Amino acid sequence: MPNVEVNCTVSNCYFHRKGNICGAEKILIDTDSDSKDKSSEFASEVDFREIEERAKSSEETCCKTFRPKK
């Protein structure tokens, strides 16, 4: 399996690293069944280095690897 850089804008995640990089060894990503706007996919159009967001739990993300920083 290739080594892939994963961008993440959730700044309060335990695995969040400088430059909005995910530092987790393994990542679990699930579909976002609660998304309000399922009509578009915009990830490729966003500069993830400039965005910082916060989540309270993995349910508020599509990434099930999320763990809040203490």
Contacts in CASP RR format, 6 or more apart in sequence:
PFRMAT RR
TARGET T0000
AUTHOR 0000-0000-0000
METHOD contacts of the structure
MODEL  1
MPNVEVNCTVSNCYFHRKGNICGAEKILIDTDSDSKDKSSEFASEVDFRE
IEERAKSSEETCCKTFRPKK
5 21 0 8 1.000
6 21 0 8 1.000
6 22 0 8 1.000
6 23 0 8 1.000
6 24 0 8 1.000
6 27 0 8 1.000
7 20 0 8 1.000
7 21 0 8 1.000
7 22 0 8 1.000
7 48 0 8 1.000
7 49 0 8 1.000
8 15 0 8 1.000
8 16 0 8 1.000
8 20 0 8 1.000
8 21 0 8 1.000
8 22 0 8 1.000
8 48 0 8 1.000
8 63 0 8 1.000
9 20 0 8 1.000
9 48 0 8 1.000
9 51 0 8 1.000
9 52 0 8 1.000
9 53 0 8 1.000
10 16 0 8 1.000
10 53 0 8 1.000
10 54 0 8 1.000
10 55 0 8 1.000
10 61 0 8 1.000
10 63 0 8 1.000
10 66 0 8 1.000
11 20 0 8 1.000
11 52 0 8 1.000
11 53 0 8 1.000
11 54 0 8 1.000
12 54 0 8 1.000
12 55 0 8 1.000
12 68 0 8 1.000
12 69 0 8 1.000
13 22 0 8 1.000
13 55 0 8 1.000
13 66 0 8 1.000
13 67 0 8 1.000
13 68 0 8 1.000
13 69 0 8 1.000
14 67 0 8 1.000
14 68 0 8 1.000
14 69 0 8 1.000
14 70 0 8 1.000
15 22 0 8 1.000
15 23 0 8 1.000
15 24 0 8 1.000
15 65 0 8 1.000
15 66 0 8 1.000
15 67 0 8 1.000
16 22 0 8 1.000
16 23 0 8 1.000
16 69 0 8 1.000
17 23 0 8 1.000
19 49 0 8 1.000
20 48 0 8 1.000
20 49 0 8 1.000
20 51 0 8 1.000
20 52 0 8 1.000
22 63 0 8 1.000
22 65 0 8 1.000
24 65 0 8 1.000
26 65 0 8 1.000
27 63 0 8 1.000
27 65 0 8 1.000
28 63 0 8 1.000
28 64 0 8 1.000
28 65 0 8 1.000
29 62 0 8 1.000
29 63 0 8 1.000
29 64 0 8 1.000
29 65 0 8 1.000
30 62 0 8 1.000
30 63 0 8 1.000
30 64 0 8 1.000
31 62 0 8 1.000
32 62 0 8 1.000
34 59 0 8 1.000
55 61 0 8 1.000
55 66 0 8 1.000
55 68 0 8 1.000
56 68 0 8 1.000
57 66 0 8 1.000
57 68 0 8 1.000
58 64 0 8 1.000
58 65 0 8 1.000
58 66 0 8 1.000
58 67 0 8 1.000
60 66 0 8 1.000
END
